[in-house]
């Protein structure tokens, strides 16, 4: 039996204050279902959106349909191996960082994995804290620092504390509206279609639809009490939506 060391997972996670990592969409490809439960608990506790598949072909389909900020990938998978999946993903131009999470511990295995496009390699058994630290390190790569507070106009958003303020007054919104606004604030002045917002903010295996996105935008705008003449989130008719900083 493989042992995965949980330790005081939630105790140390809640006490970490030295760095803030943006909320990200992570794909976990692992056929050990007990292990995926623990990984899911860890990553969702840190406010990430997590999708889990248990074989290589399902992972291939997810990668073709959705974009991810990080992939956690086992090597020995049913239907299609992790190394073949990685080679195909990189060959098609996939750029998300990949952590191999595998029982293959030989140096030659690590060499093959890293040479074929993996960004990190963690062997089983492992400690959940180490996985979390490696996830943070890879998610931190695109930017040297991630601010504790995002601000656009009179809106302040605190990702770690899940707080939203307008003119210093706290506003309560649903978690998905908060995630939607955070995504916009991290990509100001960029236009996103409803399909793109659905892909980035909602789980691809959820029942969410384009109407869900529109309803969330409506609720968010109502919560922000936007100036209709100069709204924070503008509709670009026939194209999509953008946050105008």
Secondary structure as GFF3:
##gff-version 3
##sequence-region A 1 245
A	DSSP	alpha_helix	9	15	.	.	.	ID=ss1
A	DSSP	beta_strand	25	29	.	.	.	ID=ss2
A	DSSP	alpha_helix	33	45	.	.	.	ID=ss3
A	DSSP	beta_strand	49	53	.	.	.	ID=ss4
A	DSSP	alpha_helix	56	65	.	.	.	ID=ss5
A	DSSP	beta_strand	70	73	.	.	.	ID=ss6
A	DSSP	alpha_helix	82	91	.	.	.	ID=ss7
A	DSSP	beta_strand	97	102	.	.	.	ID=ss8
A	DSSP	alpha_helix	107	115	.	.	.	ID=ss9
A	DSSP	beta_strand	120	123	.	.	.	ID=ss10
A	DSSP	alpha_helix	128	140	.	.	.	ID=ss11
A	DSSP	beta_strand	150	152	.	.	.	ID=ss12
A	DSSP	beta_strand	155	158	.	.	.	ID=ss13
A	DSSP	beta_strand	163	166	.	.	.	ID=ss14
A	DSSP	beta_strand	169	170	.	.	.	ID=ss15
A	DSSP	alpha_helix	175	186	.	.	.	ID=ss16
A	DSSP	alpha_helix	194	201	.	.	.	ID=ss17
A	DSSP	alpha_helix	210	224	.	.	.	ID=ss18
A	DSSP	beta_strand	233	236	.	.	.	ID=ss19
A	DSSP	beta_strand	240	243	.	.	.	ID=ss20
###
